[in-house]
Amino acid sequence: MTTNWSLVGGRTLESDGLAPRNLALTDGLITEQAHQNAETYDAKGRLVLPGIIDVHGDAFERQIMPRPKVSFPLDTALRETDLQLIGNGITTAYHGLTLSWEPGLRGIETARSFIEALTRLRPTLACDTQLHLRWETFALETIDEALGWIEAEPSPILAFNDHTTAMMASDHLKRKSGTLAARTGLSENDFMTLLKRVWARREEVPATIESTAARAKASGAILFAHDEPSPEQRLYFRSLGVVASEFPLTEPTARTARDAGEHIILGAPNVVRGGSHISAVNAADSVEAGLCSVLASDYYYPAPLLAAFRLVREARCDFAAAWNLISKNPAEAAGLADRGRIAPGLRGDVIVVDDSDNTAPRVVAVFVKGRKVFERD
């Protein structure tokens, strides 16, 4: 299958904005001139854009376990997820695999199986699919094995998560203990017994976080921190080499990251829905205030594309800035210097979008490393 293309007649997003320009892809890269044997793709009247880079997405969990206690094979789940990613213009995806002390969907056995399936299937997937390992910091017994996975991955992200402390809040358990238990396959009583046993080891957590950060960073992993509750927590994780704040819980926390030039990652579904489904910070307001530099799919793969167009419709930012939130900036956050923009020498990860209805933009073609992997009318 050819990796030499000439995309003609479109409005191409380059460093100076959208303009009517043709785009050449040669041997999988963006080039100044088209190959003499390049195939032509007619992009007339459509947008030619850098592929979307999703640094935090866990919607694949719904393919694995669409309902509590209902599971499907990982091969099926990953292939179906790949179709959804590409159809929504996502050319690089970091699967947010949560590794917790809980059994079931987020337990060590599922994680082992997931890593094996992803490693085996990766060459067959259209989307460049990478690992974002979301390590629950109370999962002390899993970290040595997890670091082995990180060290074997080509360009991994390791995120530090602490949902255990929140679980111990009495109102949280009262509202969600049944749901939490169902995800693990345990009875509520057994789940509570396990949670209390894990909580009893809380004094060991800080030292494990610090040693984990040092080893992961030394291996070349990119470090994120998730759900940081305070500026003090941001400063703590910064001292460990954590370069981005995912879903900071307060505005002062986000400002602490912004003032240091760090990337702040929020959920694109938040923008699409007009606010957070859990009453967290408003992502669109944060974009406008300069307190969000990256939008991720979070739990809904269509959201990055839709969010970028909604931000423009609401005059929160111009189109180039909106698209940077889902292409250029996430590439920077993930340490990917070879993609996220349309410029000679970068990977030919490009999508073509029909924006004739800007409330419902449609991806009509996708090129990954110069290979056309998706097309529709």
BAVO-702745 format. One record per residue: x, y, z of N, C-alpha, C in turn; residue in one letter. Coordinates in steps of 0.1 Angstrom, whole numbers, padded with zeros to 4 digits, always signed. Layout:
% residues N
XYZXYZXYZa
...
% end
This chain:
% residues 377
+0009-0012+0000+0000+0000+0000+0009+0012+0000m
+0006+0022-0009+0014+0034-0011+0015+0043+0002t
+0026+0049+0004+0027+0059+0014+0031+0073+0007t
+0029+0073-0006+0031+0085-0014+0018+0091-0019n
+0015+0103-0014+0002+0109-0017+0004+0124-0020w
-0005+0129-0028-0007+0144-0030-0021+0147-0027s
-0023+0154-0016-0037+0158-0011-0039+0172-0017l
-0048+0173-0026-0050+0186-0034-0064+0192-0031v
-0064+0206-0032-0076+0213-0031-0081+0216-0017g
-0074+0212-0007-0079+0214+0007-0074+0227+0013g
-0079+0230+0024-0074+0241+0033-0066+0235+0044r
-0053+0237+0043-0043+0230+0051-0039+0238+0063t
-0038+0232+0075-0034+0239+0087-0019+0237+0088l
-0012+0249+0086+0002+0249+0088+0005+0259+0099e
+0018+0263+0101+0021+0271+0112+0015+0285+0111s
+0012+0289+0099+0006+0303+0097-0009+0302+0096d
-0015+0291+0099-0030+0290+0099-0035+0282+0087g
-0048+0282+0085-0054+0276+0074-0052+0283+0061l
-0049+0276+0051-0047+0283+0038-0049+0272+0027a
-0054+0276+0015-0055+0267+0004-0042+0262-0002p
-0037+0251+0003-0025+0245-0001-0026+0230-0003r
-0018+0225-0013-0017+0211-0014-0007+0205-0004n
-0008+0193-0001+0000+0186+0008+0006+0174+0002l
+0019+0172+0004+0026+0160-0001+0030+0151+0010a
+0028+0138+0008+0033+0128+0017+0042+0118+0009l
+0054+0117+0013+0064+0109+0006+0071+0099+0015t
+0070+0086+0012+0076+0076+0021+0072+0077+0035d
+0059+0081+0037+0054+0082+0051+0057+0095+0058g
+0064+0105+0051+0067+0118+0057+0060+0129+0050l
+0058+0140+0056+0054+0152+0050+0066+0159+0043i
+0064+0162+0030+0075+0167+0022+0071+0180+0014t
+0081+0187+0009+0078+0199+0001+0072+0196-0012e
+0077+0185-0018+0073+0181-0032+0067+0167-0031q
+0057+0165-0040+0051+0152-0041+0060+0142-0049a
+0059+0130-0045+0067+0119-0052+0061+0118-0067h
+0070+0115-0076+0066+0115-0090+0055+0104-0093q
+0054+0094-0084+0044+0084-0086+0033+0085-0075n
+0032+0097-0069+0022+0098-0058+0008+0097-0063a
-0001+0091-0055-0015+0090-0058-0021+0104-0053e
-0032+0107-0060-0039+0120-0056-0051+0117-0048t
-0053+0125-0038-0065+0125-0030-0071+0139-0031y
-0084+0139-0035-0091+0152-0037-0097+0156-0024d
-0091+0167-0018-0096+0172-0006-0103+0185-0008a
-0108+0188-0020-0114+0201-0023-0125+0204-0013k
-0125+0216-0008-0135+0221+0001-0134+0216+0015g
-0124+0208+0018-0123+0202+0031-0110+0207+0038r
-0109+0204+0051-0098+0207+0059-0088+0196+0059l
-0075+0199+0058-0064+0190+0059-0056+0193+0071v
-0056+0184+0081-0052+0188+0095-0042+0177+0100l
-0034+0181+0110-0026+0171+0117-0035+0161+0124p
-0031+0148+0124-0038+0138+0131-0040+0142+0146g
-0051+0138+0152-0053+0140+0166-0044+0130+0174i
-0038+0136+0185-0030+0128+0194-0037+0128+0207i
-0041+0116+0212-0049+0114+0224-0040+0108+0235d
-0036+0116+0245-0026+0112+0255-0033+0105+0267v
-0047+0105+0267-0053+0099+0279-0067+0095+0274h
-0069+0082+0272-0082+0077+0268-0084+0063+0274g
-0096+0061+0280-0098+0048+0286-0112+0042+0281d
-0117+0048+0270-0130+0043+0265-0129+0028+0261a
-0116+0023+0258-0115+0009+0255-0120+0000+0266f
-0120+0005+0278-0126-0003+0289-0140-0008+0286e
-0147+0001+0279-0161-0002+0276-0162-0013+0265r
-0151-0015+0258-0151-0026+0248-0147-0039+0255q
-0139-0038+0266-0136-0050+0274-0147-0054+0283i
-0153-0044+0290-0163-0047+0300-0174-0037+0298m
-0183-0040+0288-0194-0030+0286-0204-0029+0297p
-0205-0039+0305-0214-0039+0317-0206-0046+0328r
-0209-0043+0341-0203-0051+0352-0205-0066+0350p
-0194-0073+0351-0194-0088+0351-0196-0093+0336k
-0196-0084+0326-0197-0089+0312-0184-0085+0305v
-0176-0095+0301-0163-0092+0295-0162-0098+0281s
-0154-0092+0273-0152-0097+0259-0137-0098+0257f
-0132-0107+0248-0118-0109+0245-0111-0096+0242p
-0098-0095+0247-0090-0083+0245-0087-0081+0231l
-0085-0091+0223-0082-0089+0209-0094-0082+0202d
-0106-0087+0205-0118-0081+0199-0119-0066+0204t
-0117-0064+0217-0118-0050+0222-0108-0041+0216a
-0095-0045+0214-0085-0036+0209-0088-0033+0194l
-0092-0043+0187-0095-0041+0172-0107-0031+0171r
-0117-0033+0179-0129-0024+0178-0125-0010+0182e
-0117-0009+0192-0112+0004+0197-0104+0011+0186t
-0096+0003+0179-0088+0009+0168-0097+0015+0157d
-0108+0008+0154-0117+0014+0144-0123+0027+0149l
-0127+0028+0162-0133+0040+0167-0122+0051+0167q
-0110+0048+0171-0100+0059+0171-0098+0065+0157l
-0096+0056+0147-0093+0061+0134-0105+0068+0128i
-0117+0063+0130-0129+0070+0125-0131+0083+0131g
-0125+0086+0142-0126+0099+0149-0114+0108+0147n
-0105+0104+0138-0094+0112+0134-0082+0111+0144g
-0082+0101+0153-0071+0099+0162-0060+0090+0156i
-0049+0096+0153-0038+0088+0147-0028+0083+0156t
-0027+0089+0168-0018+0084+0179-0027+0084+0192t
-0027+0072+0198-0035+0071+0210-0027+0064+0221a
-0028+0070+0233-0022+0064+0245-0034+0058+0253y
-0034+0044+0253-0045+0038+0261-0042+0039+0276h
-0051+0045+0283-0050+0047+0297-0053+0035+0305g
-0043+0026+0306-0045+0013+0313-0043+0016+0328l
-0054+0014+0336-0053+0016+0350-0048+0003+0357t
-0038+0004+0365-0033-0007+0373-0035-0004+0387l
-0044-0011+0393-0048-0009+0407-0046-0021+0416s
-0048-0020+0429-0048-0031+0438-0061-0039+0437w
-0071-0033+0430-0083-0040+0428-0082-0052+0419e
-0089-0063+0421-0090-0073+0410-0099-0069+0400p
-0101-0077+0389-0111-0074+0379-0105-0065+0368g
-0114-0056+0363-0110-0048+0351-0097-0040+0353l
-0094-0036+0365-0082-0027+0367-0072-0034+0375r
-0072-0047+0376-0063-0055+0384-0051-0060+0376g
-0042-0066+0382-0029-0070+0377-0031-0081+0366i
-0040-0090+0367-0042-0100+0357-0047-0095+0344e
-0057-0086+0345-0062-0079+0333-0051-0071+0327t
-0043-0064+0335-0032-0056+0329-0022-0064+0322a
-0018-0076+0328-0009-0085+0321-0014-0089+0307r
-0027-0093+0307-0033-0097+0295-0034-0086+0285s
-0037-0074+0289-0037-0062+0281-0024-0059+0274f
-0013-0059+0282+0000-0056+0277+0004-0067+0267i
+0001-0079+0269+0004-0090+0260-0003-0088+0247e
-0016-0085+0248-0024-0083+0236-0020-0071+0228a
-0017-0060+0235-0013-0047+0228+0000-0049+0221l
+0010-0056+0228+0023-0058+0221+0021-0067+0209t
+0013-0077+0210+0011-0086+0198+0003-0080+0187r
-0007-0072+0190-0016-0066+0180-0011-0053+0174l
-0002-0046+0181+0002-0033+0177+0006-0032+0163r
+0013-0041+0157+0017-0039+0143+0005-0040+0133p
-0006-0046+0138-0018-0047+0129-0028-0036+0131t
-0026-0027+0141-0035-0016+0143-0032-0004+0135l
-0043+0002+0130-0041+0014+0121-0036+0026+0129a
-0041+0028+0140-0037+0039+0149-0024+0036+0156c
-0015+0045+0157-0003+0043+0164-0006+0043+0179d
-0007+0031+0185-0012+0028+0198-0001+0026+0208t
-0001+0035+0218+0009+0034+0228+0003+0032+0242q
+0012+0031+0252+0007+0028+0266+0008+0040+0275l
-0003+0043+0281-0003+0053+0292-0007+0045+0305h
+0003+0041+0313+0000+0033+0324-0004+0042+0336l
-0016+0041+0340-0021+0049+0351-0020+0040+0364r
-0009+0042+0371-0006+0034+0383-0012+0040+0395w
-0021+0032+0402-0027+0036+0414-0016+0034+0425e
-0013+0045+0432-0001+0046+0440-0002+0037+0452t
-0014+0031+0456-0015+0022+0467-0013+0007+0462f
-0011+0005+0449-0009-0008+0443+0006-0012+0445a
+0010-0013+0457+0024-0014+0460+0030-0027+0454l
+0023-0038+0454+0028-0051+0450+0029-0052+0435e
+0024-0043+0428+0024-0044+0413+0035-0036+0406t
+0042-0028+0413+0050-0018+0407+0063-0023+0400i
+0069-0033+0406+0081-0039+0399+0077-0045+0385d
+0067-0052+0385+0062-0058+0372+0058-0047+0362e
+0051-0037+0368+0047-0026+0359+0059-0018+0353a
+0069-0016+0361+0081-0009+0356+0088-0017+0345l
+0087-0030+0346+0092-0038+0335+0085-0036+0322g
+0072-0034+0323+0064-0031+0311+0068-0017+0305w
+0069-0008+0314+0073+0006+0310+0087+0006+0303i
+0096-0002+0308+0109-0002+0302+0110-0009+0289e
+0100-0018+0286+0099-0025+0273+0091-0017+0263a
+0084-0007+0267+0075+0001+0257+0083+0011+0249e
+0079+0014+0237+0087+0023+0228+0086+0037+0233p
+0075+0042+0237+0074+0056+0242+0063+0058+0252s
+0064+0052+0264+0053+0051+0273+0051+0064+0282p
+0039+0065+0287+0036+0075+0297+0033+0067+0310i
+0038+0072+0321+0034+0067+0334+0028+0078+0342l
+0015+0075+0346+0008+0085+0354+0006+0080+0368a
+0008+0089+0378+0005+0086+0392-0009+0090+0395f
-0016+0080+0401-0030+0082+0405-0032+0078+0419n
-0040+0085+0426-0043+0081+0440-0059+0083+0441d
-0066+0072+0438-0080+0072+0440-0084+0065+0453h
-0074+0059+0460-0077+0052+0472-0080+0061+0483t
-0073+0072+0484-0076+0082+0495-0090+0087+0494t
-0095+0090+0481-0108+0094+0479-0118+0083+0482a
-0115+0071+0479-0124+0060+0483-0126+0059+0498m
-0116+0063+0506-0118+0062+0520-0127+0073+0526m
-0130+0083+0518-0140+0093+0523-0153+0086+0525a
-0159+0088+0536-0171+0080+0540-0183+0083+0530s
-0184+0095+0526-0196+0098+0517-0194+0092+0503d
-0181+0091+0499-0178+0084+0486-0181+0070+0486h
-0177+0063+0497-0180+0049+0498-0195+0046+0499l
-0202+0055+0507-0216+0053+0508-0223+0054+0495k
-0219+0063+0486-0225+0064+0473-0221+0054+0463r
-0208+0049+0464-0202+0042+0452-0197+0028+0456k
-0199+0024+0468-0193+0011+0472-0198-0001+0463s
-0211+0000+0460-0216-0011+0452-0210-0011+0438g
-0209+0001+0432-0203+0002+0418-0188-0002+0419t
-0181+0002+0428-0167-0002+0429-0165-0017+0431l
-0173-0023+0439-0172-0037+0441-0176-0045+0429a
-0186-0040+0422-0191-0047+0409-0179-0048+0399a
-0172-0037+0398-0161-0036+0389-0150-0047+0392r
-0149-0050+0405-0138-0060+0409-0143-0074+0409t
-0156-0076+0409-0162-0090+0410-0163-0095+0424g
-0160-0086+0434-0161-0090+0448-0174-0086+0454l
-0178-0092+0465-0189-0087+0472-0185-0074+0479s
-0195-0066+0483-0192-0054+0490-0184-0056+0503e
-0187-0066+0510-0180-0069+0522-0165-0072+0519n
-0163-0081+0509-0150-0085+0506-0142-0073+0500d
-0149-0064+0493-0142-0053+0487-0138-0043+0499f
-0146-0041+0508-0143-0033+0520-0131-0038+0528m
-0131-0051+0529-0120-0058+0537-0107-0055+0529t
-0107-0057+0516-0095-0055+0508-0090-0040+0509l
-0100-0031+0508-0097-0017+0508-0090-0013+0521l
-0095-0018+0532-0089-0015+0545-0075-0021+0547k
-0073-0032+0541-0060-0038+0541-0050-0030+0533r
-0054-0025+0522-0046-0017+0513-0043-0003+0521v
-0053+0002+0527-0052+0015+0533-0042+0014+0545w
-0041+0003+0551-0032+0001+0563-0018+0003+0559a
-0014+0002+0546+0000+0003+0542+0003+0017+0536r
-0005+0027+0540-0004+0040+0534+0010+0047+0537r
+0016+0043+0548+0029+0049+0551+0040+0045+0542e
+0038+0034+0534+0048+0030+0525+0047+0037+0511e
+0036+0044+0509+0033+0049+0495+0043+0060+0491v
+0046+0070+0499+0055+0081+0494+0068+0076+0489p
+0075+0067+0496+0088+0062+0492+0087+0054+0479a
+0076+0046+0478+0074+0039+0465+0072+0048+0453t
+0064+0058+0455+0062+0068+0445+0075+0074+0440i
+0084+0078+0450+0096+0084+0446+0106+0075+0439e
+0107+0062+0444+0116+0053+0437+0110+0049+0423s
+0097+0048+0422+0091+0045+0409+0093+0056+0399t
+0092+0069+0403+0094+0080+0394+0109+0080+0389a
+0118+0078+0398+0132+0078+0394+0135+0067+0384a
+0130+0055+0386+0133+0044+0377+0126+0046+0364r
+0114+0051+0364+0107+0053+0351+0113+0064+0343a
+0116+0075+0350+0123+0086+0343+0136+0082+0337k
+0144+0074+0344+0157+0069+0339+0155+0060+0327a
+0144+0053+0326+0141+0045+0314+0136+0053+0302s
+0134+0066+0304+0129+0074+0292+0114+0076+0292g
+0106+0071+0302+0092+0073+0302+0089+0088+0305a
+0077+0092+0300+0072+0105+0303+0063+0104+0315i
+0064+0113+0325+0057+0112+0338+0045+0122+0338l
+0033+0118+0341+0022+0126+0344+0017+0124+0358f
+0009+0133+0363+0002+0131+0376-0012+0134+0374a
-0021+0126+0380-0035+0127+0377-0043+0131+0390h
-0053+0140+0387-0061+0145+0398-0054+0151+0410d
-0044+0160+0407-0037+0167+0417-0046+0176+0425e
-0047+0175+0438-0057+0183+0445-0052+0197+0449p
-0039+0200+0448-0034+0213+0454-0021+0217+0447s
-0018+0230+0448-0004+0234+0443+0007+0227+0450p
+0006+0224+0462+0017+0216+0469+0019+0203+0463e
+0008+0196+0459+0010+0183+0452+0016+0185+0439q
+0013+0196+0431+0019+0198+0419+0034+0200+0420r
+0038+0208+0431+0052+0210+0433+0059+0197+0437l
+0053+0189+0445+0059+0176+0449+0061+0168+0437y
+0052+0166+0428+0054+0157+0417+0063+0164+0407f
+0064+0177+0406+0074+0183+0397+0088+0180+0402r
+0090+0179+0415+0103+0176+0420+0107+0162+0417s
+0098+0153+0413+0101+0140+0410+0102+0138+0395l
+0101+0149+0387+0102+0148+0372+0089+0146+0365g
+0078+0148+0372+0065+0148+0365+0063+0160+0357v
+0060+0159+0344+0060+0171+0335+0047+0176+0332v
+0036+0169+0335+0023+0174+0331+0013+0171+0342a
+0003+0179+0343-0008+0178+0353-0021+0174+0346s
-0026+0162+0349-0038+0157+0343-0050+0160+0352e
-0060+0167+0347-0072+0169+0355-0070+0175+0369f
-0062+0185+0370-0060+0192+0383-0074+0195+0389p
-0075+0193+0402-0088+0194+0408-0092+0209+0412l
-0082+0218+0412-0085+0232+0415-0078+0241+0406t
-0083+0253+0405-0077+0263+0396-0063+0267+0401e
-0061+0269+0414-0047+0272+0418-0037+0261+0414p
-0041+0249+0415-0032+0238+0410-0029+0240+0396t
-0039+0243+0387-0036+0245+0373-0027+0257+0371a
-0029+0267+0378-0021+0279+0377-0006+0276+0381r
-0004+0268+0390+0009+0264+0394+0016+0257+0383t
+0009+0249+0376+0015+0242+0364+0017+0252+0352a
+0007+0260+0350+0008+0270+0339+0020+0279+0341r
+0022+0284+0353+0032+0294+0356+0046+0288+0354d
+0047+0275+0354+0060+0268+0351+0061+0263+0337a
+0051+0266+0329+0051+0262+0315+0048+0248+0313g
+0042+0241+0323+0038+0227+0321+0025+0225+0315e
+0023+0214+0308+0011+0211+0301+0000+0207+0312h
-0012+0212+0309-0024+0209+0317-0034+0202+0309i
-0037+0190+0313-0045+0181+0304-0059+0180+0311i
-0069+0183+0303-0083+0182+0307-0091+0173+0297l
-0103+0170+0300-0111+0161+0291-0119+0169+0281g
-0117+0164+0268-0125+0170+0257-0140+0168+0259a
-0145+0156+0265-0159+0155+0268-0165+0167+0276p
-0157+0172+0285-0161+0183+0293-0165+0195+0285n
-0157+0198+0274-0160+0209+0265-0172+0206+0257v
-0173+0194+0252-0185+0190+0243-0198+0191+0251v
-0198+0187+0263-0210+0186+0272-0213+0200+0278r
-0203+0209+0277-0205+0222+0284-0202+0222+0298g
-0195+0212+0303-0191+0212+0317-0187+0198+0321g
-0182+0196+0333-0178+0183+0338-0190+0176+0343s
-0189+0162+0341-0200+0154+0346-0199+0151+0360h
-0188+0155+0367-0186+0153+0381-0184+0167+0388i
-0188+0178+0381-0187+0191+0387-0173+0195+0390s
-0164+0190+0382-0150+0195+0383-0148+0208+0375a
-0135+0212+0373-0133+0224+0366-0139+0224+0352v
-0143+0236+0347-0149+0236+0334-0138+0238+0323n
-0137+0228+0314-0125+0228+0305-0125+0239+0295a
-0137+0243+0290-0137+0254+0280-0133+0267+0287a
-0138+0270+0299-0134+0281+0306-0119+0281+0309d
-0113+0269+0312-0099+0268+0314-0091+0270+0302s
-0096+0266+0290-0089+0269+0278-0088+0284+0276v
-0100+0291+0277-0100+0305+0275-0091+0313+0285e
-0090+0307+0297-0081+0314+0307-0067+0310+0306a
-0063+0301+0297-0050+0297+0296-0046+0286+0306g
-0056+0280+0311-0053+0269+0322-0055+0255+0317l
-0056+0254+0304-0056+0240+0298-0049+0241+0284c
-0039+0232+0282-0031+0232+0270-0034+0220+0262s
-0040+0209+0268-0042+0197+0261-0056+0192+0264v
-0063+0187+0254-0076+0181+0256-0075+0166+0251l
-0079+0157+0260-0078+0143+0257-0092+0137+0256a
-0093+0125+0250-0106+0119+0248-0113+0115+0261s
-0104+0112+0271-0109+0107+0284-0117+0094+0283d
-0130+0095+0281-0139+0084+0281-0147+0083+0268y
-0144+0092+0258-0153+0093+0246-0145+0097+0234y
-0142+0088+0225-0133+0091+0214-0137+0102+0204y
-0150+0104+0202-0154+0115+0193-0151+0129+0199p
-0148+0130+0212-0148+0143+0218-0137+0152+0214a
-0124+0148+0211-0114+0158+0207-0118+0166+0195p
-0122+0159+0185-0127+0166+0172-0138+0176+0175l
-0148+0171+0182-0160+0179+0185-0157+0191+0194l
-0148+0189+0203-0144+0200+0213-0137+0211+0205a
-0128+0208+0196-0120+0218+0189-0130+0227+0182a
-0140+0221+0175-0149+0230+0167-0158+0238+0176f
-0162+0232+0188-0171+0239+0197-0164+0251+0203r
-0151+0250+0206-0143+0261+0211-0143+0273+0202l
-0142+0269+0189-0141+0280+0179-0155+0286+0177v
-0166+0278+0177-0179+0284+0176-0182+0293+0187r
-0177+0290+0199-0180+0298+0211-0170+0310+0212e
-0161+0311+0202-0151+0322+0202-0142+0321+0215a
-0140+0309+0219-0130+0307+0230-0116+0309+0226r
-0113+0305+0213-0100+0306+0207-0101+0305+0192c
-0091+0308+0185-0092+0306+0170-0089+0291+0167d
-0091+0288+0154-0090+0274+0150-0077+0268+0152f
-0066+0275+0149-0053+0270+0150-0050+0266+0165a
-0054+0275+0174-0052+0273+0188-0060+0261+0193a
-0072+0260+0188-0081+0249+0192-0075+0236+0187a
-0070+0236+0175-0064+0223+0170-0051+0219+0177w
-0044+0229+0181-0031+0227+0189-0034+0219+0202n
-0046+0221+0207-0050+0214+0220-0051+0199+0218l
-0053+0195+0205-0054+0180+0203-0044+0175+0193i
-0034+0183+0190-0024+0177+0181-0010+0182+0185s
-0006+0194+0183+0007+0199+0186+0010+0198+0201k
+0001+0203+0210+0004+0203+0224+0005+0189+0230n
-0005+0180+0227-0003+0166+0233+0010+0159+0228p
+0014+0162+0215+0026+0157+0210+0038+0161+0219a
+0038+0174+0223+0048+0179+0232+0048+0173+0245e
+0036+0172+0251+0034+0166+0264+0039+0152+0265a
+0037+0144+0254+0041+0130+0253+0055+0128+0249a
+0062+0139+0245+0076+0138+0241+0078+0133+0227g
+0067+0135+0218+0068+0130+0204+0071+0142+0195l
+0084+0143+0192+0088+0154+0183+0086+0152+0169a
+0081+0141+0165+0080+0138+0150+0066+0139+0145d
+0056+0145+0153+0042+0146+0148+0035+0157+0156r
+0022+0159+0152+0014+0169+0159+0013+0182+0151g
+0021+0184+0140+0020+0195+0131+0022+0191+0117r
+0018+0200+0108+0021+0198+0094+0033+0206+0090i
+0044+0199+0088+0057+0205+0085+0066+0195+0078a
+0074+0199+0068+0083+0190+0061+0092+0182+0071p
+0093+0169+0069+0101+0160+0077+0093+0153+0088g
+0081+0158+0092+0073+0151+0102+0066+0139+0096l
+0061+0131+0105+0053+0119+0101+0041+0123+0093r
+0037+0115+0083+0025+0118+0075+0013+0113+0082g
+0010+0119+0094-0002+0116+0102-0012+0128+0099d
-0021+0126+0090-0029+0137+0085-0044+0132+0084v
-0053+0140+0087-0067+0137+0085-0074+0148+0077i
-0084+0144+0070-0092+0153+0062-0106+0153+0068v
-0111+0166+0070-0123+0168+0077-0133+0176+0069v
-0145+0171+0068-0156+0178+0062-0162+0187+0072d
-0161+0200+0071-0166+0210+0081-0177+0218+0075d
-0184+0212+0065-0196+0220+0059-0206+0222+0070s
-0208+0214+0080-0216+0216+0092-0206+0216+0104d
-0203+0228+0108-0193+0229+0119-0198+0225+0132n
-0211+0222+0133-0216+0216+0146-0214+0201+0146t
-0211+0195+0134-0210+0181+0133-0199+0177+0123a
-0187+0181+0125-0176+0178+0116-0174+0163+0114p
-0170+0159+0102-0169+0145+0099-0155+0142+0094r
-0148+0132+0099-0136+0128+0094-0139+0119+0082v
-0133+0123+0070-0136+0116+0058-0123+0108+0052v
-0112+0111+0057-0100+0104+0054-0089+0105+0065a
-0082+0094+0066-0071+0094+0076-0059+0087+0070v
-0047+0094+0072-0034+0089+0067-0025+0088+0080f
-0020+0076+0082-0011+0073+0093+0002+0069+0087v
+0013+0077+0090+0026+0075+0084+0025+0074+0069k
+0017+0082+0063+0015+0083+0049+0006+0072+0043g
+0001+0063+0051-0007+0052+0045-0022+0056+0048r
-0030+0056+0037-0044+0058+0039-0051+0047+0046k
-0056+0049+0058-0062+0038+0066-0077+0039+0067v
-0082+0050+0062-0097+0052+0064-0101+0062+0054f
-0113+0059+0048-0119+0069+0038-0134+0066+0038e
-0142+0077+0037-0156+0076+0035-0161+0088+0028r
-0173+0087+0022-0178+0099+0014-0182+0110+0024d
% end
